[in-house]
Amino acid sequence: MVFCRCSIYGVEYPHVENARRLQVYEAEQNEAAGRTVTLKSACSGKSLSCRSLSCNRSSVSLHTLTAESSEEEDQLSGHAAVRTGAFCSRMAKDVVPDPELVRKLSCLSSSALHLKGSSSASLSSLELIYITDFFLALAICNNVVVSSPSQSRHMVPEARAPLKSLEEIKLMFQRLSFYSFSPPQIKGSPRSFTSKLFTRGKTSSFTLNTPPNNSTDGSDPALECSQDTCKLKTKVDLPDRVDREDSAAMSSREDLENLMEIKAEGDGVKQNLEGMGRDGESEEDVDDELLYEAESPDEAALVHAARAYHCTLRGRSAESLLVDLPGIGSLVVQLLHILPFDSNRKRMSVVVRHPVTGQVVVYTKGADSVIMDLAETQKGSEQAQEIYSHIREQTQKHLDTYAREGLRTLCIAKRVLEEEEYEVWLKRQLLAESSIENQEELLLDSAQRLETDLTLLGCTGIVDRLQEDVPETIEALQEAGVKVWILTGDKQETAINIANACKLLRSSDRLLSANCGSRDACGALLEELLSEVQHEEEREESSLDSTSSFILVIDGRTLEWALQEEMKGSFLELSCKCKAVICCRSTPLQKSKVVQLIRDKIGVMTLAVGDGANDVSMIQVADVGIGISGQEGMQAVMSSDFAISRFKHLKKLLLVHGHWCYHRLANMILYFIYKNVMYVNLLFWYQFFCGYSGSVMINSWVLILFNLVFTSVPPLIYGILDQDTPADTLMKLPELYGASLTTKVYIPFMFWINMLDAFYQSLVCFFLPYFALAGSDAGTLSFGSPINTSALFIILLHQVIESNTLTWIHMLVLVLSAALYFGFVQLYSAFCVVCSHPTNLFGVETLQITQPLFYIICTLTTVAALLPRILFRALFNSLHSSAPLRSAQRDEAAAERYRQRMKLWNLKHSGASSLQVHADNPGLEPIEDEVVS
């Protein structure tokens, strides 16, 4: 994941140079690999993501994955001794800042803000507060661990002198008439719309005026909400925190000199800010040593984005954070609490004590659907509400734009707590943490009480790129008859864009959107959509005109109602009539419920693919779970049945290995049943001639070892190595996977065919030696010796007939099995004098191998027993070959005939100065009356 663009204070920063950098990076990858790695949206040109895919084999659940490129996986591979942080790829680290945002941030270290007529006078101090808080939240609202090649973990030093004392920093901003990092309070409002940075416990007058267009008063900074809105002026009267005697003794020139002194002692802070976006040598060497080990790639992308604007996270401990702020320097931020992300809240928060103001501040990041609801319109004056409403409106527009371009969106917000309010919440939080019963519910309630009345700061758009060959894989699965569902937590627009990028959604498909605000509306809408689909199907049947397919798009809230018992039937029926279903804004619990519904109600085989911890429940519920290792950790892999490294490997896993595995298991089960029925029936037929006494005509040890040793290994090799169709053919023709489902191997018909064949072979194997040795002086064991030997050859050669692939391993195992049998019986017959009485085999086998009749009986019995199986297999393969395979064989035969004709033509028209027509150039037609020289 790579930071792409952002919106702060309702102003969108497109990061054009950063987008160009991503395009150049991807172009280099494509050129190096010789193929396209990242998919682009046709409408926006932005990199798209595949966040959550669900596949269904007539409803297989399949979850997605995104991952970094191969270069990112092999980063720093040439330096074995160098530590690397998680998700610290070059593409994610090298964020190019937006010039306009850099210019606004540079005001923190510039003294031009308080000068009249300066270029920075149009920048609103309130906007600067939002920008600084925004990047501070990106840097600290996470669980990122900071390390370096020489140090495993960067801890916050216990005693570290800041750039200047906090009082000097406060004085610097007061004399420049800055707002605080927290927005100022509105006079007369019961709840603070904003609060000052350097005035704890005090309030100030805050008035909003709309000045005339020709106003040139530089002392009142202008408030620029966006390019398409009016400019408002803010007028702030900051309280005097310093004694009047001190403030009267210092002139404006001294203020400027003090500021310049602070900047000079800050190791070139201004130079660093002016060079933001460039490769500054002094800071580059230091920053490049920082390695961020994040829990998820989006956390790492946001930290790298903040670092690009010189808001750098440099150390972390259990109780504090070390952060560099532009224009201020390194500050220690006291970390009070971390409220981790969970699927119910869809957000995470950190509670810190601001290093300058000492206020308790809550920074929150999460899904826009949640944050936008929590960031309601602030209380206060009408003009303040107008500003905040405008920020929310513009931010929502930017979020919709990001979603349509396939970007992953996150909202950033904050809340300033009073000390009394924080103390009350802290007691509740400690009680919840120490509770034994209902701890999860209490912690959730405590977090929700804290994360209310948030102040929206902005939003981010992150590129979550598709892995290579994802669209081709999805398309192949659909051709194979697998139904693919998308189960994602992203916005609806993003999910639709992903489906379009993955070739799941085509231009001719019709979207059915289910977004309801109530339970009753959900039921009515499902019935309406179902009737619409049924009406369309009836129209198609009557007109014999195949039109577009239907794609159902349903959001998380509507899905929650649709999964209730009363609406399950309608939802399931509607889903089965659609080509695919896109469930957006779905929680992990909803994903597992959808998979379970498909598995239980329809009775099909479900497969779930996921790459993160939020996919574990879905993977465990599905019949087959596949985990993708890499970007989202190993939780999904550890909970899955199979593990793959890239999504593209799912194509070969299903179409090739899945096809082979089905045929191997089915044929091996039939073979084991056949083998046992055939061999046991030999003993059954003998009972008619021994007075049903239960005696056998085979030595007991040979009888025991026949299934245990002599015929046990060949079926295992057959079940492991057999390939009914070559892998290349299965990859080129995904239809063969679907055809194998319709022409099943393990069906009652095939079972009874094998049973009849086993009975026939046992009859031939017993009665042909019986009639051949009738009237002779052969004993019981001499009669059983050719029967047992013939049975061994029949069983082994039967497997050869059924095998689609014969390798040297197969032949070696067959030869060794036969050699082991003959070696054992010969040694046993030659040396065991008093073994296994009364079925002592001493001298029997050594005598049998010297008689020609023994070999004649074994040969005729084997041929007569296997002849029907050979004829059946030849007819079955000739008449029941799959249509896609026959088409492929015809194409290959036609191509071979064409090559042969071209070779003959070249031989006839070959000359010293003529240009031959080659088989690999079918576009060049030969001309009889003209020779190309």
N, C-alpha and C positions, 0 to 999 in steps of 0.2 A: 504494500500500500504506500502511496506517495501523496504528500500534500500537494493540492492543485490550486485552490483558490479559497477565498474567505470573504465574509461580510461582517463589518464591525460598525456599530452605531447606525445601522441601516444603510451604510455605504458599501458597495461591492467593489472589491479589489481583484481584478481578473488575473493578475500575475501572468501577463502575456509572455514575458521572457521565460518564465518557468515552464509554461506550456510548450514553448519552442524547444526548451531544453529537453523535455520529455520526449518530444517527437524526434529530436536528434539522437537521443539515447536509444530509442526503440529502432530507429533506422539503422544505427550501428549494429544492434543485435540482429536485426533481420539480415543485414548484409553478411555478418559473420556466420550466421547459421544457415543462410541461403533459403530462408523460408520466413513466413509471417508468424510472429509470436504473439503480438498483441492485436486484438480486434478493435476496430474503430467503429464508432457509430456513424451511420450514413448521414444523419442530419446534423450532428454536431462536430464530428471529427474527434471527439474525446475518446479516451480509452474506456472501455466498458468493463464491467465486473460480472462475475458469476458468483453470487454469494450463497445462494441456497437452492439447490436443485433436488427435486424428489422424483424418483422414477418408479414406475409401476409396470410390472409385467402383466399387463391387463390391470394393473394399478400397482406398479412397483415403486417403492419409495426410494428416492435417490437424492442425496444431499450433496452439495457442491464444494467447491473449494476453489480458493484462489491461492496462488503462490508466487513467489518471486521467480525471476528468471534463473536459468542455469548459471549465469555469471554471478548472480547474487548468492546462489547456493554455494558456489565455489570461491567466494570472495576471500581474499587474503590466503588462498590455498598455498601460495608460494612461500609464505612465512609461517612455518609450522609452529614457531615459538610464540607467535603474536596472538594475543587473545582477541576475540571478536565478540561484540555484543549482539544480542538477538535482534534481528531485523535491521542491522546497521549496514545496509547495502549502499552502494555509491549513489544509486538512483534516489533513494529515500533521504540521504544526507545532504546532497547538493541542491538545496532549495534556493532558487533565485528570488530575492525579495521584490515586492512591488515598489516601483520608484515613488509613487505617491504616498504609500504607507511609510516608506523610509523617511520621506521629507517631513511627515508629521511627527514621527518619533524623534527626529533630530532636534525638535524644539525642546526636549528635555535637557539637552546640553548646550542650548543656544541662548544667549542673552538678548536675542532680538525680539523676543515675544513682548517685552514691556516697552519697547521703543515704538513711538508713533510712526505710522506710515511704513512699517517694515513689511516684508513679504509674508511673514508668519502671523501677522495680526488677524488674518481672516480665520485662523484655526481656533475652533472653540476649545476652551479648557475642559469642558465636559466631554467633548469627543476624545480629547487626549486621555482623560481618565478612563474612558471605555476601552481605548486601544491598549493602554498599559495593563489594565486589569485582564483584558482578553488574553494577552500573551503570558501574563503571570499565571493565569489559570491553565493555559496549555502546558506550561513548564512544570507545574506542581500537582495538578489534578490527575494523578496516576500512581502507579506502583513501580515506576521505573527505578532500577538500580544503576548507579553510576560507577563505572570502573575504568581502568586504563591498562595498557599493556604491562606496566610495571607494578600495578596495585590492583588487587582483586576487587576491592570495593572502596569507593570514596566516602569517607565519613565526614560529618560536619565537625570541624575543630571546636574544642571547648571554648577557647578564647581566641578571637580573631578581630583585629582592629578594622573597622569599616573604613571606607574611603575618607569620610569626614564624620565627625560626631553627628548623632541624630539631630541634635538641636541645630547644628549648622545647616544640615540638609533641610530642616523645617524652615529656618530663616531664609534660606535661598529661595524656596518656593513661595513663601509668604511675600517676600519683596518683589517677586515677579508676578504677584497677583494670580497665582495658580489656584485651581481647584485642587481638592484632594483626590487621591485615587478613588475614593468612594464618593459618589455624587453628593452634592450638598443638600441639606434639608430644606424643605419648602416651609416657609413661615406659615404657622397656623395649622399645619397638617397634623393629624393625630399620629400618623406613622411616617417615618422618614422616607421620602422619595430618594434622597441621596444623603450622604453624610460626609463631613469634611475630613481631609486627610490629617490635618495637624491641630484639630480643635476637639479634643475629646470632651464630651459632656456639655458642649456649648452649641448654640444654634446661631444661624445667621439669616439675614434677610435675603430673599431670592426673588427677583422680579424678572419677568419676561416682557420685552418690548419689541415691537416691530418698527424698526427705524426706516426713514425714507431711503430710497435707493441711492441718493447722493451723499449719504453720510460718510464722513471721513474720519470719524473719531476712532483713533486706534486704541484708545484705552479700554474700549468695550469689545472683547473678542466676538467675532461673528460665529454663529452656530450654523454650520453647513450640514444639513441632514443628508442630502443627496443632490445629484445634479438636476433632478427634475422636481425639486421642491423649493419653496420659498426659503430665504435666509432669515433666520431669527437672531436677534441680539440678546445676549444675557448680560445682566449687570449684577455683580456680586460685591457685597461688602463683607470682607473677611474680618473676623474679630481680631483684636490685637492680643496675641498670646504673650508678647514681650512687653516688659515694662516701658512706660512712655519715655522714661529717661533714657533708656537704651536706644529706643527707636528715634528719638530726637537727636541723639548724638551722632547718628550715622546718616550720611548723605547718599543720594542715588549713585554718585561716583564710587563711594566706598562699597555700595552693594554690588556694583558691576565688578569692581576689583576683587571682592570676596568670591564672587562666582567664578571669575577667571582663575583665581588661586585654587579653588576647588577642582576646577577642570584640569589645571596644570598638574595637580598632585594625583590625578586619577589615571595616570599612565596612558594619557592620550585617548580619553573617552570620546572626545569630539571627533578625532581622526578616525576612530573605529566606526562611529556612526555614519560619518560622511563616506567611509569606504564600505558600508554595508552592501552586500551583494557582490563585492569584489573579493578577490583572494588576497586579503591582507596577510603579509608574511608573519608579522609578530603574533597576531591572534590566531592565525591559521595553525601555526605550529602547536599552540597550546590546545586549541579546541579539537584538533584532530586526534589528540591523545585520549579524549573522552569517548567511552563506549557505553551506550545505553542498552541495558538488558531489560526489555519490556515483556509484559505478559502477552501482549497481542501486537500485531503489526500497526494497528491504527494508533495505539499509544505512542509507539516509536515515531511514527510519522508526525504526530503533533509536537512531540518534544523537539524533533529536528527542525520543524517549522519555527518554533519559538526561538531556537538557537540561531536560526538564520537572521533573526531580528535582534540578536545580541541579548535576548532574555534567556540566559543559559542556566540550566540545572547542573550544578557542579558537585553536589554531594548530598547524601541522604543518610539519615540515621532514624532510629525509632521515634525520636521526639523532635527533630528539627530538619530543615532543608537549607542548603546553601545555594542561593540564586544570585546571578548577575543581572542587574537591571540597567538598561541603557541610560546613561547620564548620571547614575547614582553609584554604581559599583556593586560589590559583593555584599549581600545582606543575609543574615541568618533569619529564617522564617520558622517560628515555633509551630510544630505540627501537633495539633490537639487530638484530632480524630480522623479516621478514614472510614467512610461508608462505602464498601465495595459494591461493584456492579452486580446486579442480579436480574434475572429475566422478568421478575414481577415489576420492579421499579423502572427498569430499562435506563438506568443512570447510575453514576457514581459521584461521590462528593468528598471533599476534604475540608476539614474545619481547621483553620490556622489563625494565629494571632499576627496581625499585620506588623511587620518590623518597625514601621515608622509611626503609625497612629496608635498601635496597641489595641486596636479594635478586633473583635472576634468576627472573622469573615468566613462565609461558606462559599466555596467555589464548586459548581456543579456542571457536569457535562453529560449529555445523554441524547436519546432519540428526540427528534424535533416534535413528534406527536405528544410526548410527555412534557418536555420543557416548555413548549409554547402554551400548554394549558396551565402550568404552574406559574408562568411569568405573566400574570394577569395585569391589567391596567393599574398603575400605581395611583394611590390616593393623593390628593393635593389640589393645587390650583388647576384651573381649566387649561391654561397654557402648558403646564407641565404634563398634564395628561395627553394633550395634543402631540407633544414631542414624543412621548413614550409610545403612543398609539401609532405614530408615523414610523418609529423604529421597528415595531412589531410587524407592521404591514409590509415594509420594505424587506425585512428579513424573511418573511414568509414567501414573498415573491422570489427572492434569491434561492430559497430552499427548493421551491418548485422547479426553478431553472436547473439547479444542480441535479435534481432527481431525474429530470427529462434527459439530461446529458449522461446519465449512468454513473454519477458520482455518489459515493456514500456520504451522508450528511450527519453532522453532529451539531448540537446547539450548546453554547456556553452561556452560563448565567452565574449570578452571585447573590449573596444576601448578607447584609451587615446586621449582627446581633448586638443587642444591648447586654451589659454584663449580667443584669438580673435575669433576662430572658435566657441567656446561656446557662446560668447556674441552674435554673429550673429544668432545662432540657438535659443537662449533664446528670442530674439526679435520676431522671427517668431512664437515661441511657445506661447508667451503671446498674440500675435495678434490672433492666432487661438483660444485660450481659451476665449477671450473676444468677438469673432465674434458671431453674431446672425444668420447669414445665412451661410449655408454650413459648420457648425462647425465640424461635423464629418469628412468631407472630408479634411478640413484643418488640423485637428489633426492627421489624418492618414498620410497625406503628411509630416507633421513635424516629426512624429515618424520615417517614412521611411528615411528621410534625415539624421537622427541621427544614425540609426541602419544600417550603411554601413561600409565597409572596416573593418569588425570585425576581431579580432585575436582569432582563435579557441583555447580554453583551454582544452576541453575534453568532455566527455559524461558520462551519468549515465544509469544504468539499474535498474529498479524498478519492484519488484514483485507485480503484481496486481492480487490477487488470485481470482479464481472462487468461487462464493458462493456454498454452498452445494446443491446438486441435480440439478445443472444447466444442465448437459448433459441429465439426465433422463427427465427433463422438456422439453427440445428441442426435444428429441426423441419422447415423447408422443404427442407433438403438430404436428409433422410430420405424425405420425400414424393417427392422427385425421383429416388429410387432410389439415392442415394449412401450407401454404408456408412461410418459414422463410427466411428473408433477413438480412444480417449483414450490418449495416451502421455505420462505425467507422472512427475515425480520426487517427488511428494508421497506422503504416507501413504495406505494403502489406504482408510481411513475418509474421508479428505479427498477422494480421487478418486471414491469412490462418491457422496459428497455433491455434488460438482461435477456428476457425470453426472445426478443427480436434478434439480439446479437447471437444467441445460441442456436438460431434457426428453429426454435421451438414455435415461434410465432411468425407467420408469413403474412404478406400483404393481403392475401385473399381471405384470411381467417377473420371471423367476427368475434369481437370481444363482448362478453356478458359480464358486466360489472355488478357486484353485490356489495353495496355500502349502505348499511342501514343504521338508523339511530335508535331503534327500539326493537324489542323482541317480536311484537306483532307485525311490524313492518318487514322484518326478516322473513317470517313465514309467508306473508303475502307475496313478497318479491320472489322467493324461491318457486312458488307455484306459478307465478306469471312467467318466469324464465323457462320453467319446464314446459309449460303449454306452448310457448314460442318455439322451443326446439322441436317439440313433437309436431307442431304444425308445419315447420320447415321440412321435417323428414317426410311427412305425408305428401307435401308438394313435390319433393324430389322423386318419390316413388311413382307418383302419377305422371310426372313429366319426363321421367328417366333422365333427368339432367342433374349431374353431380356438381353441386356448388361448393362453397367454402365450408370449412369446419368451424366449430364453435370452441372458444377458449373462455373458460370461466375464471374471472378475477374476483377474489373475495378478500376483504381485509380481516384483521385479527378480531375486531369486536363482533363483526357479523359471523365470523367463523365460530366464535364461542357460542352464539345462539344456535347456529346450524348444527352443532355437534350435540345439542340437547336431544333427549329421547324422542320428543314429539316431532322434531324436524329432521332427524337422521335419515329417514326414508326418502324425503324429498331431495335433500342434499345429495344423497348417494345416487339416486336415480338421475339427477341432473348431471352429476359428475361423470357418470358412466357414459352418458350420451355426448359428452364433450371430448374433443381430442386431447386436451390437457387442462389442468387446473393450476392456477397461480394463487397461492395463499401468501399474502404479504402481511407484514406486521404481526406475524405469528410467534407465539412463545414456544419454548421447548416442549412444554406439556401439550400444547395444541398440535405440534408436529407428531408427537407419539400417538395422540388420540386419532389423528387422521390415518396414520399407518395402521393402527389397530382396527379402525372401522373398515378399511378396505380389506384387510386380511380376514377378518371374522365374517363380515357380511357377504362379500363376493366369493370368498373361498379361493383366492389366487395366491400365488407365491409373491411375496413382497420383498424388496431389496432396498435397504437404506444406505446411503453413502453420506458421510459427514467428515468434517475435519476439525471440529472444535468441541469444547465441553458442552455447549448447548445442543449438540447433536447426539449425545450419549443415549438419552432416553429413547429417541427415535430408532437408533441403531439396535438397541436391545429389544425393542418391541418387534422389529421386522424379522421375517424368517431368515434372511441373510443380511448381515451387517458388514459394511466395508468402511474402513477408516483410512483417511488420507493423512499421512505424516507430513509434518513441516510447519507451516506458518501459524497454525492455531494450537500447537502443542500436541501431546501424545494421548490425551484423554480418549479421543475417538478411536485411536488405534488400539489402545488397551481394552476397549469394550467391544471390539469388532471381531468378526470371524476371519476376515481377510484384511490385509493392509497393502496399500499401493502408495507410490510416491507422487504420482501425477494423475490428474483426472483422465487423461487420454488413455491410460492403461486399462481403464474400465472397458473399453471397446474390445480389446483382446481378451480380457478376463471373462467377459460374458460370451462374446460371439465365438471365440475359439475354445478356451478352456472350459467354459460352461457347456458348450455343445459336446465337446469330447467327454467331459465328466459324466454327462447324462447317459451317453451311449455306453461308456465303459462300465458304469455301475449297473445299468439295466442288463447288459449282455453278460456281465460277470455273475449277477444273481441268477439269471436263467441258466448259465453254464453250471454253476454249483448245484442247482436243483437237478438238472439233467444228469450230471455225473453221479450223484448219489442214488437217484432212482434207477439208473442203468445198472450200477454195480450191485445194489441190494437185490434187484430182481433176479440176478444170477443165482443167488442163494435161495430165492423164493421158488424158482423153477426146479431146483434140485430136491426140494421137499416132497415133490410128487413121486420121487424115485427112491426115497429113503424112509418111507413110511411115516413121514411127518415127525421124525424123531428129533429134528433140530440140529442134526449133524451137518457138517460142511465138507466140501471136497477140496478146500484150500487150507494150507497151513495157517495156524492161528497168528503167528508172527507176521507172515506175509499179508494176512488179512488186516491186521492192525496198521502196518506201515504203508498200506496201499494209499489210503487217503491222507495219512499223516505226513508222509515223506515223498513217496514216488509221484504223486499227482497234485501236490499242494503248491509248489512254486510256480509252475506254468500259468495257472489262473491268475495269480497275483501279478505276474509280469504282463499278462494280457490286460488286466484291469488298470495298469499304470501306463503302459506305452501304446495302447491301441489308438489309432487315429482313423476314423472312418472317412474323413475328408481332409485334404491338406489345409494347413493354416492359411496360406495365401488365398485359397479359394473362399474360405470362410470370411476372411477380412474383406474381400472384394464383393462378396455376395451376402450381405446381412440377411437376405430373405431366407437363407438356409436355416438360420436360427429359428425363425418362426415356423418354417416347414417341419422342423424336427418336433415341434410341439403338437402339430396336427397328426403326423405319422409317428405315433409313439411306438417305442420298442417294447416296453413292458406293459402289455395289454393282455387280456384274457385269451385272445386268439393266438398270440405268440406263445403264451404259456402252454396251452394245450397242444400246440404243434410240437413243442419240445418234449412234452410228456409222451405223446404218441411215438416220437422218434426214439426216446429212451426205451420204451417198451419194445419197439421193433428191434433195436440193436441188441437188447438183452436176449430176445428170442433167438436171433441169428447167432449171437455169441455162445449161447448154451447148446442149442439143438444141432447146429452144424457139426461141432466136435462130437456130440453124442451119437449122431448117425454115422459119422466117419469112423468112430471107434467101436461101433456096435459089433458084438460077436468076438471081439478081441479079448486077450487076457490082461488088458490094462486095469490097474488098480484104481482106487478112488483118487489118490493124489496124482497118479499119472493121467487120469481123466481131467482133473482140475487144472493141471499145469498149462495145457494149450488154451483153456478157457480164460485163465487169469492173464496170460500173456496177450491174448487177443484183445481182452478188455482194456489192457494198458495201451495198446496201439490205437484202438478205436477212440478212446477218450482223448489221447494226445493229438491225434490227427483231426478229430472233430474240432478241437480248438483252432488248429491251423486253418481249417475251412472257414470258421467263423471270424477269424482275425482279418482285419482290414489292412494291417501293417505287419510286415515281417522284417525284423532286423536281426543282426547277428546275435543280439542278446536273446531273442526268442529262440533261435536255432540252438544256441549254446545250452539254454535251459532245457529244451526238449531232449537234446542228445544226452545231457547229463542225467536227466530223469530216467531215461531208458537204460543208460549204462549203469546207473545206481541200482536199478531193479535187477538186472541180470547179474551184476557183481554180487549183490547180497544173496540171491537165491542160489547161485553157484557155490559160494563160500559156505553158506548154511547147509547146502546139500552135501558138500564134500567133507566137512569137519564136525558137524554137530551129530553125534551118534545117538545120544539118548535124549535129545531135546524134544519137547512138545509132544509127548506120547498121548494119545495114539496117532496123532497126525505128524509123525516124524518124517521129515523130508529127506532123510539121509539116502543119497544115491539116486533119487528120482530125477532131479533136474540135470544132473550130469549124464544120465542115460537119455533123457529127452532130446538134448541138443545134438546127439549123435544120430538121430533118426530123421530121415527126409520127410516122413509123414507129419512130423511136428511143424515143420516150416510150411508145408503145403496147407495144413489146417489153419495156421495163423494167418497166412496170406489170403486165402479164400474168405475166411470169416471177416477179416478187416474190410476187404473190398465190398463184400455183400452188405455189410452193415452200414458203410458210409455212402454207398451209391445213392440212395434216396436223398440224403442230406445234400450231396453235391448237386443233384438235379434241382432240388428245391431252391437252393441258394442261387443257382444260375438263373432260373426263371424269375425269382423274386427281384434280383438286382436288375434284370432286363426290363421288367414291367413296372417296377415301383421306384425308379429313380426320380428324384425331385425335379420339378420343372426348371428352377433356376440353374441346377447343376447341368441338366440337359442343354439348356441354352448356352451356358458357358462352354460346354464341350463342343457344341456346334460352332461357336465362334472360334475356338482354338483350332478346330479341324479346318474351317474355312481359311483362317490365316495361314495354316501350314500348307494347304493346297495352293494358295496364292504365292507363297515363297517358292514352292517347287516350280510353279509356272514361270516365275521370274528367272529362276536359275536356268531352266531349259531355254528360255528366250535369250539369255546372255550367252549360253553356249553356242546357240545357232548363229548369233549376230556378233560374236566376239571378233575384234580386230585390233590391230596394233595401235590405231589412232582413234578408236571409237570410245565413247563414254558409255560405260555399262549402266544398265538399269538395275538397281539393287532392290532387294525385297523390302528393305526398310525405308524406301522412298516411293510409296505407292502413287504419289502425285505425278510422277514422271512417266508419261505414257510413251511406249515405243511406236515409231512410225516406220512402216515398211520401206517406203521409197526415199528415206532420208537418213543419212548417217551423221550423227553429231560428232564433229571432229574437234 
